[in-house]
Amino acid sequence: MATQDTVIASGNLATSRRTVTGLLGQLMLLDVGDREALELFIGAGLPARALAEPDFPISLEQELTICMALVRMLGSDRSAVRVFFQRRHNIGIENLGVLGMAMRHAATAVAALEVCLKFPQLTWGHSRMVVKRESDDALYIFSMQRPQIRDAPAADIDALVQYCLALDLVSSLRNIQDIASVEEAPRYITFPFSQPADWHLVQDSLPCDVMFSRAEACLAFSGGFDNTPLPRANPLVYRSYVAIAEKLSLMLAEDISLTERVTRWLWAYTPPLKRGEVASQLAMSERSLTRQLGREGTSYAALLAGVQAERARNYLRNPGLTVSEVGYRLGYTEPATFTRAFTRWTGSSPLQWRRHHASDG
């Protein structure tokens, strides 16, 4: 008799709209020091202050750029999948902040899954998740579109995909266990890549079979999707955290000025968002954006120049980048156009600025 699969839910966790919190969690998990973290952020075109502001918005591209740098930091002797499994007990539902608390206090597992997929930008995931029911098992299947990262070798892209799939799967494993308030072991786990050379260092400590070179990244649990109340189900607490998650997902905190919100969105993308794109992110018209910024004594053009100038200076401190490459990263196809813009911003050409600040730390 054929087994019938039923799709319970499906959603893309790899949203472009996210905050830096998930990345900060990865830095802690991998024991990345402050100096190294600062270098990673500046290299990805982010300001140093993003390290101290968990709600700072970043793009998926920026996060993946830093994730790739983390993969390279692990080196050839430490695979991401082994490290994540080895440190899985340091990953928990609390790492998802208010979204995690909403999931923990949901009425049922289905409700917890629904709120997770309602606010994917607060999960900081990198893959698409499909949850299926197969006989008595619940299958969490993760897939990731191969990212396009300029000048990255194919082997590095492969390692990045493995890193992201492993992180999303192990995080989901811990979230499921926390929501159920038990250390229930999955039936099995599979990955679509070969077993890493260092897998023996963690293999004997795992609670279930982990199989490599399979068709997909899959986390299988017995049961789990019925109307059984979750141990910490609390309607009032659940609604409270969902309301907070709603506000965070819009990233429209009332105590943050429009100038600051626009500046954050300009930092979140390279090249920066255009005026109309920023207005769209903030759910307002371009005219309204211009008028309200004017009331705060600034303009989109002034904020853009400030962000581009700081980002350019950060890049120019990297001797491995040519002036042309810096200009390209800022969205200028012609080096001369970038040179004119940088001179207008700072009063000196990129080469002059670089020579003058060559000894900066």
C-alpha positions in Angstrom: 0.0 0.0 0.0 1.5 3.4 -1.0 2.3 5.9 1.7 0.4 9.2 1.3 2.2 12.4 2.1 0.3 15.4 3.4 1.9 18.9 3.3 1.2 20.6 6.6 2.9 23.9 6.0 5.5 25.5 3.7 7.4 28.7 3.9 10.6 30.5 2.9 12.7 31.4 5.9 15.3 33.1 3.6 13.6 36.5 3.6 15.6 39.5 2.5 14.0 41.5 5.3 15.7 40.6 8.5 17.6 42.0 11.5 21.2 41.4 12.6 20.1 39.3 15.6 20.4 35.9 14.0 23.9 36.8 12.8 24.9 38.0 16.2 23.8 34.6 17.6 26.0 32.8 15.1 29.0 34.9 16.1 28.4 33.9 19.7 27.9 30.2 18.8 31.2 30.1 16.9 33.1 32.1 19.6 34.0 34.9 17.2 35.8 37.8 19.0 34.8 41.4 18.9 37.7 42.4 16.6 37.0 39.6 14.2 33.3 40.4 14.2 34.0 44.1 13.4 36.1 43.1 10.5 33.4 40.8 9.2 30.7 43.5 9.4 32.8 46.2 7.8 33.8 43.7 5.0 30.1 43.1 4.3 29.4 46.9 4.1 27.8 47.2 7.5 28.6 49.9 10.1 30.3 49.0 13.3 27.3 50.1 15.3 25.3 47.2 13.9 27.2 44.9 16.3 25.5 46.8 19.2 22.0 47.1 17.8 20.2 43.7 17.5 17.3 45.3 15.6 19.6 46.7 12.9 18.2 45.6 9.5 20.4 43.8 7.1 19.9 42.0 3.8 20.1 38.3 3.2 23.0 39.0 0.8 24.9 40.7 3.6 24.2 37.9 6.0 25.3 35.2 3.5 28.5 37.2 2.9 29.4 37.1 6.6 28.3 33.4 6.8 30.7 32.6 4.0 33.5 34.3 5.9 32.5 32.3 9.0 32.8 29.1 7.0 36.3 30.1 5.9 37.2 30.9 9.5 36.2 27.3 10.5 38.8 26.1 8.1 39.2 22.6 6.5 39.5 20.8 9.8 36.2 21.9 11.3 33.0 21.3 9.4 29.9 23.5 10.1 27.6 20.5 10.5 29.8 18.9 13.1 30.2 22.2 15.1 26.5 22.9 15.1 25.6 19.4 16.3 28.4 19.6 18.9 27.0 22.9 20.2 23.3 22.2 19.7 22.5 22.6 23.4 23.6 26.2 23.1 20.9 26.8 20.5 17.3 27.2 21.9 14.0 28.7 21.3 15.0 31.8 23.3 17.4 32.7 20.4 14.3 33.6 18.4 13.4 36.3 20.9 9.7 37.3 21.0 8.9 35.0 18.1 10.3 32.0 20.1 8.3 32.9 23.1 5.1 33.1 21.0 5.9 29.7 19.6 6.6 28.3 23.1 3.2 29.5 24.4 1.1 28.5 21.3 -1.8 26.2 21.9 -0.6 23.4 19.6 2.3 22.4 17.5 0.4 23.5 14.4 -0.2 26.9 15.9 3.5 27.2 16.8 4.4 26.4 13.2 1.9 28.8 11.8 3.2 31.8 13.8 6.8 30.8 12.8 6.0 31.0 9.1 3.9 34.1 9.6 7.0 36.1 10.6 9.9 34.4 8.7 11.9 37.6 8.9 12.3 37.0 12.6 13.5 33.4 12.2 16.8 34.5 10.5 16.7 31.3 8.5 18.4 30.7 5.1 16.3 28.0 3.5 12.8 27.0 2.5 11.0 24.7 4.9 8.3 22.2 4.0 6.6 20.2 6.8 4.9 17.0 5.7 3.1 14.2 7.5 4.2 10.8 6.3 2.3 7.9 8.0 3.0 8.7 11.7 6.0 10.9 11.1 6.4 14.6 10.7 9.1 15.5 8.2 10.8 18.9 8.2 12.5 19.3 4.9 14.9 22.1 4.2 16.1 23.3 0.8 18.2 26.3 -0.3 18.5 28.1 -3.6 22.2 28.2 -4.5 23.2 31.8 -3.7 25.0 34.0 -6.2 28.0 35.7 -4.5 30.4 37.6 -6.7 33.9 36.1 -7.2 33.1 33.2 -4.8 34.5 29.8 -6.0 32.0 27.0 -6.4 33.6 25.1 -3.5 32.9 28.0 -1.2 29.3 28.2 -2.3 28.9 24.5 -1.6 30.4 25.0 1.9 28.0 27.9 2.5 25.0 25.9 1.5 26.0 23.1 3.8 26.6 25.6 6.6 23.1 27.2 6.2 21.2 23.9 5.9 23.0 22.5 8.9 22.3 25.6 11.0 18.6 25.8 10.0 18.1 22.1 10.7 19.8 22.0 14.0 18.1 25.2 15.1 14.7 23.6 14.2 15.6 20.5 16.1 16.2 22.5 19.2 13.2 24.7 18.7 10.9 21.6 18.4 12.3 20.1 21.6 12.0 23.4 23.5 8.4 23.9 22.3 7.4 20.4 23.5 9.5 20.8 26.7 11.1 17.4 26.2 14.3 16.1 24.8 12.5 13.8 22.4 14.9 12.5 19.8 14.1 12.6 16.1 13.7 9.4 14.3 16.4 10.3 11.9 18.2 13.2 10.1 19.5 13.3 6.6 21.7 15.7 4.6 22.2 16.1 0.8 26.0 16.3 1.1 28.8 13.8 2.0 29.8 13.0 5.5 32.5 15.5 6.7 35.9 14.1 7.8 35.5 15.3 11.4 32.1 13.7 11.9 33.5 11.0 14.2 34.1 13.7 16.8 30.4 14.0 17.4 28.8 10.9 15.9 28.7 8.9 19.1 27.0 11.6 21.1 24.0 12.0 18.8 20.5 10.7 19.8 19.5 9.4 16.4 20.9 8.3 13.0 22.3 11.1 10.9 22.7 10.0 7.3 24.6 11.8 4.5 24.5 11.9 0.7 20.7 11.6 0.8 18.2 13.4 -1.4 17.4 16.2 1.0 18.0 17.8 4.3 15.3 16.3 6.5 14.5 16.1 10.2 12.0 13.4 11.0 9.9 13.2 14.3 7.3 10.8 15.3 3.8 12.4 15.5 3.6 16.0 16.7 0.8 17.5 14.6 -2.5 16.9 16.3 -4.6 18.9 18.7 -2.6 18.0 21.8 -2.0 21.2 23.9 1.6 22.2 24.2 3.0 22.0 27.8 3.3 25.8 28.1 0.2 26.8 26.1 -1.0 30.2 27.4 -3.4 32.2 25.2 -2.8 35.6 26.8 1.0 35.3 26.8 0.8 34.0 23.2 -1.2 36.9 22.0 1.1 39.4 23.7 4.2 38.0 22.0 2.5 37.8 18.6 1.6 41.5 18.9 5.2 42.4 19.7 6.4 40.2 16.8 4.0 42.0 14.5 5.6 45.3 15.4 9.1 44.0 15.1 8.4 42.5 11.7 7.3 45.9 10.4 10.5 47.5 11.9 8.5 50.7 12.6 9.3 51.2 16.3 7.8 54.5 17.3 10.8 55.6 19.3 13.0 55.5 16.2 13.0 58.6 14.0 12.3 58.4 10.3 15.9 59.6 9.7 17.2 56.6 11.6 14.9 54.1 9.9 15.8 55.4 6.4 19.5 55.3 7.3 19.2 51.7 8.5 17.5 50.6 5.3 20.2 52.3 3.3 22.8 50.4 5.2 20.9 47.1 4.7 21.5 46.9 0.9 24.5 47.3 -1.3 23.9 49.1 -3.6 21.5 51.0 -1.3 17.8 51.1 -2.0 16.4 53.8 -4.2 14.1 56.5 -2.8 11.0 54.7 -3.9 12.2 51.4 -2.6 12.9 52.9 0.8 9.4 54.5 0.8 7.9 51.1 0.0 9.8 49.4 2.9 8.4 52.0 5.2 4.9 51.7 3.8 4.6 55.3 2.7 4.7 57.3 -0.6 7.8 59.0 -1.9 6.2 62.4 -1.4 5.4 61.6 2.2 8.9 60.3 2.8 10.4 63.5 1.4 8.1 65.7 3.4 8.7 64.0 6.7 12.5 63.8 6.2 12.3 67.6 5.5 10.6 68.1 8.8 13.5 66.3 10.5 16.0 68.6 8.7 17.4 66.1 6.2 16.7 64.4 2.9 17.1 61.1 1.2 20.0 62.4 -0.8 21.8 63.6 2.3 21.3 60.3 4.1 22.4 58.3 1.1 25.6 60.4 0.8 26.4 59.9 4.5 25.9 56.1 4.2 27.9 55.8 1.0 30.7 57.9 2.3 31.1 55.8 5.5 30.8 52.6 3.6 33.4 53.7 1.0 35.8 54.7 3.8 35.4 51.3 5.4 36.1 49.5 2.1 39.1 51.7 1.3 40.7 50.7 4.6 40.9 47.2 3.0 44.2 47.2 0.9 42.9 44.1 -1.0 40.2 46.1 -2.7 41.0 48.4 -5.7 39.3 51.7 -6.0 37.3 50.3 -8.9 36.1 47.4 -6.8 35.1 49.7 -4.0 33.1 51.8 -6.5 31.5 48.6 -7.9 30.4 47.5 -4.4 28.8 50.9 -3.9 26.8 50.6 -7.1 29.1 52.6 -9.5 29.9 51.0 -12.8 32.4 53.6 -13.8 35.4 54.3 -11.5 35.4 58.0 -12.5 31.8 58.4 -11.4 32.7 57.0 -8.0 35.8 59.1 -7.7 33.8 62.3 -8.3 31.1 61.3 -5.8 33.7 60.4 -3.1 35.5 63.7 -3.7 32.3 65.5 -3.3 31.5 63.7 0.0 35.0 63.9 1.6 36.9 66.6 -0.1 39.6 64.2 -1.4 39.8 61.5 -4.0 39.7 57.8 -3.0 43.4 57.3 -3.6 44.3 60.5 -1.6 42.1 59.4 1.3 43.6 55.8 1.2 47.2 57.1 1.3 46.4 59.5 4.1 44.7 56.8 6.2 46.9 53.8 5.2 48.1 53.5 8.8 44.6 53.4 10.4 43.8 50.4 12.5 
